[in-house]
């Protein structure tokens, strides 16, 4: 499996001609190195409905005739935009042509904010994804705070790569993410959701150093960077 990090929480996974992108956020992201018009993917996975996670979902899905995978309410909303959508819910799993997706809980919020109308549309529960492709499993926790069932998820699944938010303020910070990484016990932990905005500025190198002190392997990925697992 090839993993491509696009910055913030946006991760693209590819294997044998199939590609999925999680939480596409290019428009308005000063750290992004790609444009939504350049993305080739057959599936778009959305952890929740905040703009820094769905900003380019419609553009990418329509351009690629891709299927959006999300919690039921968010998937329904996307289907109303004329997009093929597959709704799921927490704890559920489904086999797609690229592999298997299991939706996990996340402790956060999820709503679409219409600034012009000053309205907030509820979009269902936030989520994380366990994605298995080519015999490898990637865990994208989504935006979340620390919660005890992360240990259960780690105990029950052999996770090759875990993407964990470390930004604090909106999600868990580095200290809580360190404990989450210990519980998940992935072969590699990659920090995400930091440095995009001032309130989530963090020192990822210090986080990796603390992981290594606990005999855990961490990896910093810069936007546009790839690696194989």
N, C-alpha and C positions, 0 to 999 in steps of 0.2 A: 504494500500500500504506500502511495505517495501522499505526504501531508504538506500542504501549502498554507502558511499563515499569512493572512491579509491585514493583520492589525486589529486592535481592540479585541472583540470576541469572535471575529470572523475566521473560520477554519475551513479549508477545502480538502476533501479526501477523494483520492482517485485510485482505481484498480481495474485493470483489464478493460479499458475503454468506458468505464462508468465513473461518473464524478458527481459528488454531492457537495453543496456549500452550506455551511451553518452560519446563521445570523449575519447576512451580508450588509455591511455598513461601509460604503465608499463615499457617497455623497455627503459632504459635511465633515468628513474625517480627514483632518490635515496630515495624519500619519500614513494614510493608505497610499500604496504605490501603484495600484491598478485602478481601472475605471470599470463601472458595472457593465459597460458595453463590450468589455474584453473577456468577460467571464463565460466559460463554456461549462455547463452543468445540466444534468438531467433531473436533479432533485434539489430543492431548497428546504432546509430544515430550520425551523424557527423555534427558539426556546421560549420566547414571550414577545409581547407586542410593543415594547418601548422602541422609540425611533432609532436608537443607536444599535438596534438588532434587526429591524425590518426595513430600514430606509430604502434599500434597493431590491427588496424581494420581488416586487411586482415587475420591475424593469427586467430583472434577470429571468424570472419565470416566463414572462411573455416572449422575450427574445429567443429563449431556448425551447419554448413549448414544454417547460419543465413542470414537475409536480411539486407542490408545496406540502410539506409534512409538518403538522403542528397540532397543538391541543385543539379539541373539537371546535370551540368557539372561534378561535383565531383562524382555523382552517375554513370554517363556514364563511367568515368575513372575506377571506381571500378568494373563495369560490365565487362570491358575489362580484368580485372584480373581473370575472371572466377567466379565472385561472383554475387549472386542474388541481384539486387539493385532496389530501388524505388526512382525515382527522384521527387523532389518537387520544388516549387519556393516561393518567398517571398509573404506572405499574403494568401497562399493556405493552405487548411486543407484536411485531409484524415482520414477515419475510417479504422483502422487495427483490427485484431482479439484481440489485447490486449487493445485497446482503441483508442483515437483520438489524432492526432498530427496536430498542426498548426504551420507553419513556420513564424517566425517574422524576421524583419530586424535587422541587427547589423551593427555597424559602425566600420569597421576593414579592413583587407585585407585577401586575400585567394589565395595561390599559393603553388604548390609543388616545393621545391627547390632540384634540383639534383646537389649535391656538386661535383661529379666526372665530369659531363659534363659541369658544370657551367651554367646550364640552369634553368629557372623558368617557370613552366607551370601554366598558369592561370586556376583556378578551379571554376570560378563562384563567386557569391556574398557570403560573410559570412552571417550567420543566427543565430537565436535563436529558441528555441522550447517551445511551450506550449503543455505539454503532460497530457492528462486526462486518468486516469485509476481508475476503481472502484469508480467513483464519486469524485475523488480528482484531483486537477490540480497542476502540478509542472511547473514552468517557469525556464528554463535554458537559460539565456540571450546570451550564447556564449561569445566570446571575443568581447567586445564593449566599446566604449566611451559613455559618457552621450549624450542622445538625447531626445528631447521633447516628442516624441511619446511613451516613456515609461509610461508617465502619462495616455495616451489614452489606452494603453494596460492594465494598472492597473484598469482604470475606467470601461472597458468593460468586464473584466474577474475576477471571484472570484478565487484568487490564494492562494493555501494553503502553498506552499513553493516556494521561489525564490532563485535561485543560482546566485549570483552576483560576478563578478571579482572585486578585490580590489587592485591588485598588482601594478597599475600605470605603467608607462613606455610604456607597450604594450597595456594596457587597461585603463579603468577608475581607478582612485585611490580612497582611502577611502573617501575623501570629496565629490567627485562626486557620489560615490556609496551610500553615505548617502542620497543624494537627490534622487537618483534613487529608493532606498528602500522606501522613503516616497511616491513617485509617484506610485510605483507598489502596495504598501500597502498589501503585502502578510501577511498571518498569522505568518509565520516564514521566516526570511531572513538568508541565509547561505553564508558566504564569501568563494570564491574560487579563483583560479589562483593567489596564492601568496606563497612566501617562497620557491618555487621549485628551483628558480635560484636567484643569487645575485641581479640582477636589479629589482626584484619584492618582495624583503623582506618587510614585513609589520607586524604591531602589530594588529592581529585580535581581541585581547581582548579589545583594545582601540576602535576599530570599533564597537564592540558589546555594549560597554559602551555608546558610542555616539548614537547608535540606541535606547537604553533604555531611554536615556535622551529625546528622541523624542516620547516616549510612543510606540515604536516599539519593537517587540520581535525578537531577534537574537539568533543564535545558531552556535557555532564553532563545526565543525565535524573533527575529526582526521582521517587520512587514515585507512580504515578498520572498521570504526564505522558505526553502523546502528541505524535507528529509524523508528517508525511506525507513519503513519498519517491516 
